[in-house]
Amino acid sequence: MLIADIISVLEDFAPFPLQEDFDNSGLQVGDKRAECNGVLLCVDVTPAIIDEAIEKGCNLVVSHHPLLFKGLKRITGATLVERTILKAISANIAIYSCHTSADNAFNGVSWKMAELLGLTDVRTLSRQKNKMMKLSVMVPVDHLETVRLALFDAGAGTLGNYDSCSFSTKGEGTFRALDGANPYVGNIHEFHFEQEIRLDVILPVWLKKRVESALCMVHPYEEPAYEFISLENDSPYTGLGTIGQYEDPISPYELIEKVKKAFNSPITRCTTFDDELMVKRVAMCSGSGSSFIRDAIASGAQAFITSDTRYHDFIDYANDILIVDIGHYESEQ
């Protein structure tokens, strides 16, 4: 198996375009064409991590935080990042990072947090925008299923826990083949009527080329009639943070103990709270998620779990929601 094969699987789960604009997910160091001998997982890449990879015979490190976050003008070993890069290159170790691509992915980091806390009815807290599109294509009746299945196989028509989603309407198409054409039906210079189906499927924007290629491979027409339309819909299954609920409300003390145990975080920082408060809906965001406190409040959550919360956030929102701050590492490990 090649390193490229591993990356392909990672990007099927956490597609590269899901990352935030400021981020630098993806292959950081190394040759993806090399054969993979083993994979080491970590949150942050350091020289010690590279030493561990060498010891364990792994030539691929998959990290959460990117090793290369800002541009480098030289690599001399003067900084921790530079020393890590030099050591990885010397040992022929590749480094791939899934940062906000994994944070934004369906069933990504915050979804795993919700799972560890035993929450149900989990949903995205802050949905991504401009990540969905619709394909509409006109298909002759006898090729509908062939085209539909090809689009599904390419990744179109998937919404959360549902796949093979489409909508079709019957209609009549017209065309006239000109000199040089090779029509599937009809004759040169003759006006032709054809019973067709308009097939609509939803897809994420990063699958556009793959879906378009699959369509053109199986569509019988020499010049298929189709269009991709950008959607303003929020993506319901990708975005930062999650919100879920307990069937039976629990006390803040019970929630805090669950959090400590689930994330191996012996210390948490919390807002003050009324002893009579009961928590049913819980929002969370891995990493530095304090910018989503208002989203958590708007979602109707009684508690919000994240890290790196600022002093003034604790003060400003103390009466609106229970904030439980665990370590940045603890929220992402």
Buried (B, 14 or more C-beta within 10 A) or exposed (E): EEBBEBBEEBBEBBBBBBBEEEBBBBBBBBEBEBEBBEBBEBBBBBBEBBEBBBEEEBBBBBBBBBBBEEEEEEEEBEEEBBBBBBBBBEBEBBBBBBBBBBBBBBBBBBBBBBBBBEBEEBBBBBBBEEBBBBBBBBBBEEBBEEBBBBBBEBBBBBBBEEEEBBEEEEEEBEBEBEEEBEBBEBEEEEEEEBEBBBBBBBBBBBBBEBBBEBBEEBBBBEEBBBEBEEBEBBBBBBBBBBBBBBEEBBBBEEBBEBBBEBBEBEEBEBBEBEEEBBBBBBBBBBBBBBBBBBBBBEBEBBBBBBBBBEEEBBEEBBEBBBBBBBBBBBBBB
